[in-house]
Amino acid sequence: MNSQRLKEILIEACDNKYSADDINDDTDIIEDLNFDSIMYLKAIVAIEDETDIELDDEDVENISVFSELLKAANKK
């Protein structure tokens, strides 16, 4: 998954409240994008569906920054 596609997934999960320009490698998904648990789960499910991988629950709980989520989404 590339960076642009992950940004699109996050934007969709937060009902288009932000744009790709608002998201960079250091963006904190919870704090900067105001994600709640439902939005985060929605994004994780979309990532898993698109990449055909299952993200480890423990890893997901510890991910807060965009670059970490991108790395996890590309782990195979």
C-alpha positions as CSV (number, residue, x, y, z in Angstrom):
1,M,0.0,0.0,0.0
2,N,1.4,3.4,-0.9
3,S,1.3,6.5,1.2
4,Q,-1.3,8.2,-0.9
5,R,-3.8,5.3,-0.7
6,L,-3.4,5.1,3.1
7,K,-4.1,8.8,3.3
8,E,-7.3,8.3,1.3
9,I,-8.4,5.5,3.6
10,L,-7.9,7.7,6.6
11,I,-9.7,10.6,5.0
12,E,-12.6,8.3,4.2
13,A,-12.7,6.9,7.8
14,C,-13.0,10.4,9.2
15,D,-15.8,11.4,6.8
16,N,-13.5,13.7,4.7
17,K,-12.9,16.1,7.5
18,Y,-9.2,16.3,6.4
19,S,-7.3,16.3,3.2
20,A,-4.1,14.5,2.1
21,D,-2.2,17.8,2.8
22,D,-3.2,17.5,6.5
23,I,-1.4,14.1,6.8
24,N,2.3,13.6,6.9
25,D,4.7,10.9,8.3
26,D,4.5,12.5,11.8
27,T,0.7,12.9,11.9
28,D,-0.7,11.4,15.1
29,I,-3.9,9.7,13.9
30,I,-5.7,10.0,17.2
31,E,-4.6,13.4,18.3
32,D,-4.1,15.3,15.0
33,L,-7.0,13.8,13.0
34,N,-9.3,13.4,16.0
35,F,-9.9,9.7,15.3
36,D,-12.1,7.9,17.8
37,S,-12.1,4.1,18.1
38,I,-14.8,3.6,15.5
39,M,-12.9,5.6,12.9
40,Y,-9.7,3.8,13.7
41,L,-11.3,0.4,13.4
42,K,-13.0,1.5,10.1
43,A,-9.5,2.4,8.7
44,I,-7.9,-0.8,10.0
45,V,-10.6,-2.9,8.4
46,A,-10.2,-1.0,5.1
47,I,-6.4,-1.5,5.1
48,E,-6.8,-5.3,5.9
49,D,-9.4,-5.7,3.1
50,E,-7.3,-3.9,0.6
51,T,-4.0,-5.5,1.4
52,D,-5.3,-9.0,2.2
53,I,-3.2,-9.0,5.4
54,E,-4.4,-9.1,9.0
55,L,-2.8,-6.5,11.2
56,D,-1.8,-7.9,14.6
57,D,-4.1,-6.5,17.3
58,E,-1.2,-5.7,19.6
59,D,0.6,-3.8,16.8
60,V,-2.6,-1.9,16.0
61,E,-3.0,-0.8,19.6
62,N,0.5,0.6,19.7
63,I,0.3,2.5,16.4
64,S,-0.4,6.2,16.6
65,V,1.6,7.9,13.9
66,F,0.9,7.7,10.2
67,S,4.4,6.4,9.3
68,E,3.9,3.5,11.7
69,L,0.6,2.6,10.2
70,L,2.0,2.7,6.7
71,K,4.9,0.4,7.8
72,A,2.4,-2.0,9.3
73,A,0.2,-1.9,6.2
74,N,3.1,-3.0,4.1
75,K,4.3,-5.8,6.4
76,K,4.0,-9.2,4.7
